[in-house]
Amino acid sequence: MPNGLDLAAELAHAFQGRGHAWAFIRRFAAEWADPLLPGDGHDAAELDAAEERLGLRLPAALREAYALVGLRDDLTGNQDHLLPPGSLYVDETGEALVYRLENQHVVEWGIPLAELDRDDPPTVFRSDMLNKEAERWAPWTDRLSSAFVEIVMSESLFADEDLAGNRELDPETVAALEARYALAPFPGYPADEPTTRWFFGPDALLRDDGRSWLWARTRTPEALDDVRHALSGMWYA
């Protein structure tokens, strides 16, 4: 792994609790982006103001995540968007506190209001549907800290177009992906019907979305060429 970052070992620790998750995010940022600095997060006053506006308590994990990485758009907002504290909102059903939006607002990620008293609560997501009566909040990750690990890794896929690519998956390419790259020890998600898988290789990070679409990010142009060669086909920038 690049610069000694063992993604398999560090990811295995990342899901053991929120302290481990924050340690992973620090290491990942240092290796795949820029190191986290003290001014990269929101201060306590902003989070206190959000609590007062909403009339509810923010879980410890959410406060810690915002304080750690909330102002780092390169890690939280390249594709989808982490809401700033002043934009957090409770959805119209009164079921969830929404903290993240898909880039075209067709997916929301939130925390069940009934779980806000937990330090590291589970998370949920909801997709925009033509039939509004069919929209439901569904389980996303078992811990909010795990969701932030996912956010940082997913947003890194869109950080640099020269080091990223994506393509449709077919059964043959899925087989090649599984044969050539290591499956990351990332808990399956969405939690009730896991479809997303992560893989990694030399200087490469890949996300398989339901064996239908693949996203890749590398640390060097040469590594991206290697991925495209190993998984030959029609790639998009």
DALINQUI-V696418 format. One record per backbone hydrogen bond with DSSP energy under -0.5 kcal/mol. NH is the residue of the N-H (numbers start at 1). CO is the residue of the C=O. E is the energy in kcal/mol with one decimal. If there is no record, write none. Layout:
{{NH | CO | E} {NH | CO | E}}
This chain:
{{4 | 1 | -1.5} {5 | 2 | -2.7} {6 | 4 | -0.9} {7 | 5 | -1.1} {10 | 6 | -2.8} {11 | 7 | -2.6} {12 | 8 | -1.8} {13 | 9 | -1.3} {14 | 10 | -1.8} {15 | 11 | -1.1} {16 | 13 | -2.0} {17 | 14 | -0.6} {21 | 17 | -2.0} {22 | 18 | -2.5} {23 | 19 | -1.8} {24 | 20 | -2.3} {25 | 21 | -2.4} {26 | 22 | -2.2} {27 | 23 | -2.2} {28 | 24 | -3.4} {29 | 25 | -2.6} {30 | 26 | -2.0} {31 | 27 | -1.8} {32 | 28 | -3.1} {33 | 29 | -2.0} {40 | 37 | -2.1} {41 | 38 | -0.7} {42 | 66 | -2.3} {46 | 43 | -0.6} {47 | 43 | -1.5} {48 | 44 | -2.8} {49 | 45 | -2.3} {50 | 46 | -1.8} {51 | 47 | -2.0} {52 | 48 | -2.3} {53 | 49 | -2.5} {54 | 50 | -2.5} {55 | 51 | -2.2} {56 | 51 | -1.3} {61 | 119 | -2.7} {63 | 59 | -2.1} {64 | 60 | -2.7} {65 | 61 | -2.4} {66 | 62 | -2.5} {67 | 63 | -2.1} {68 | 64 | -1.7} {69 | 65 | -2.8} {70 | 66 | -1.4} {71 | 40 | -2.8} {72 | 69 | -1.8} {73 | 71 | -1.3} {75 | 72 | -1.9} {76 | 72 | -1.1} {77 | 73 | -2.8} {81 | 101 | -3.2} {82 | 76 | -1.2} {83 | 99 | -2.6} {87 | 84 | -2.3} {88 | 84 | -0.6} {88 | 85 | -1.0} {89 | 98 | -1.3} {91 | 96 | -2.4} {94 | 91 | -1.9} {97 | 111 | -2.7} {98 | 89 | -3.5} {98 | 96 | -0.7} {99 | 109 | -2.2} {100 | 109 | -1.4} {101 | 81 | -2.4} {102 | 107 | -2.7} {105 | 102 | -2.5} {108 | 126 | -2.3} {109 | 100 | -2.5} {110 | 124 | -2.7} {111 | 97 | -1.8} {113 | 95 | -3.0} {115 | 112 | -2.0} {116 | 113 | -1.3} {118 | 115 | -2.0} {121 | 118 | -0.6} {123 | 141 | -2.6} {124 | 110 | -2.7} {125 | 138 | -2.5} {126 | 108 | -2.2} {128 | 106 | -3.5} {132 | 130 | -1.1} {134 | 131 | -2.0} {135 | 132 | -1.2} {138 | 125 | -2.8} {140 | 123 | -2.8} {144 | 121 | -1.4} {147 | 143 | -1.5} {148 | 144 | -1.7} {149 | 145 | -1.6} {150 | 146 | -2.3} {151 | 147 | -2.3} {152 | 148 | -2.3} {153 | 149 | -2.2} {154 | 150 | -3.0} {155 | 151 | -3.1} {156 | 152 | -1.2} {157 | 153 | -0.6} {157 | 154 | -1.2} {158 | 155 | -1.3} {159 | 156 | -1.2} {163 | 160 | -1.9} {164 | 161 | -1.1} {165 | 216 | -1.9} {166 | 236 | -2.2} {167 | 214 | -2.1} {169 | 212 | -2.6} {174 | 170 | -2.6} {175 | 171 | -2.1} {176 | 172 | -1.9} {177 | 173 | -2.8} {178 | 174 | -2.4} {179 | 175 | -1.6} {180 | 176 | -2.4} {181 | 177 | -1.9} {182 | 200 | -2.2} {184 | 198 | -3.0} {186 | 184 | -2.4} {187 | 185 | -0.5} {189 | 196 | -0.6} {191 | 140 | -0.8} {192 | 139 | -0.7} {193 | 190 | -0.9} {195 | 189 | -1.5} {196 | 189 | -2.2} {197 | 208 | -2.4} {199 | 206 | -2.8} {200 | 182 | -2.0} {201 | 204 | -1.9} {204 | 201 | -2.1} {205 | 217 | -2.8} {206 | 199 | -2.9} {207 | 215 | -2.7} {208 | 197 | -3.4} {209 | 207 | -0.7} {209 | 213 | -3.1} {210 | 195 | -1.9} {210 | 208 | -1.2} {212 | 209 | -1.4} {213 | 209 | -0.9} {214 | 167 | -3.0} {215 | 207 | -2.2} {216 | 165 | -2.9} {217 | 205 | -2.6} {218 | 163 | -2.6} {219 | 203 | -1.8} {224 | 220 | -1.7} {225 | 221 | -2.2} {226 | 222 | -2.0} {227 | 223 | -2.0} {228 | 224 | -2.4} {229 | 225 | -2.0} {230 | 226 | -2.6} {231 | 227 | -2.4} {232 | 229 | -0.7} {235 | 233 | -0.8} {236 | 166 | -3.3}}
